[in-house]
Amino acid sequence: MVKARLFGAMVASALVAMIGKGAGAAEVTLTLHHFLGPKAPAQTAFFEPWAKKVEAASKGRIKIEIFPSMALGGKPAELYSQARDGVADIVWTVAGYTPGAFPRAEVFELPGVHRGSAKATTLAIQDLMDRIGADFADTHPILIHTHAGQVIFSVNKPIRALSDLAGLKIRVPSRTGAMLIESWGAQPVSMPVPELPQALSKGTVDATLIPFEVATPLKVPELVKFATIGAEGVRFGTAVFIFTMNKKRYESLPPDLKAVIDQHSGKNIAAEIGQVWDDVEQPGIAALEKAGGQLIRISAEAQKAFDEKAEAVVQRWIAETKAKGIDAEALVKAAREAVARHSH
């Protein structure tokens, strides 16, 4: 299976190169592989603009071919290994799709660390890359970032208090998300986000944790009646995303083209991309309202019970992560301070 995908990727790269030569185009063609559709905000608001900027900065010497919807084969959980092994040059994926593989980066998923701003948390991640970078040592990270954070989308039941969640089956994006849902007395169900619409429509899950940005292209507002956010816009944790490049492919670039990639990586793009993820939430809220759904904001009093559970999850995460030889307590403290520093 792996060999078949690798062969498919080689064929795709060869075809791209042949087309490029015929048009007198780029010296370097890079494939970018991801799991969402071609109309998803991730592609239209992030990958396509980023690719155009890289191509322009390289004066056309770099060409980036984007392959959405797992077009190069494999499953979403295999994307990181595809970048590591060279099946794709660049991938974008969710850290939580391979639970436990990125233990340091998980700190930014935690409720009570992430508060509700993709920009603030993405900037905070850049501040701590020296502490979490070991998670991605076998690839060349372009940007580690988050979205605006998890919203509780529920099919039939309005969620206004912690007790409303008891016994519900809730789709989770990550290991830390599962911890949170377990603390609520609900049942976590793990699945890649492309499988979510069918799970909601068939009743496999009663609710899901996703941001408004992801809900829109998946048509989740048409499948649920309610969406719940915390008091003052606080979200229920977030997901860490990995936008990364095959290390050998990066190292094979001439110095001036490496510099182009570097200029469009990390701290140089974190504020812009974080803002993109904050901005794309509003169309999702509008889509919910258009579909007749109700947006619920938890009261300040009810939020206290959620915050207590969130802190219990943080302490559980610290205990489990310390067992891996990581100074988890210091990492949580540093992450919270960094998020606060970049928050307004």
Protein Blocks (a to p, Z undefined) as FASTA:
>chain_A
ZZmmmmmmmmmmmmmmmmmmmnopafbdcddddfbdfkbmklmmmmmmmmmmmmmmnnom
accdddehhlngpjfklmmmmmmnomambdcddfklmghklmmlmmmmpghkanoiaklm
mmmmmmmmmmmmmmmmmbccfbdcddebdcdddfklccfbfklmgopacddfbfklmmmm
mmnopacddddfklmmmmmmnomagbdcddfklmmmnommmmpcbdcddeehiaehjadd
dddddfklmmmpcfklmmmmmmmgcjllmmmmmmmmmmmmmmmmmmmmmnopacddddfk
lmmmmmmmmmmmmmmmmmmmmmnopafklmmmmmmmmmmmmpZZ
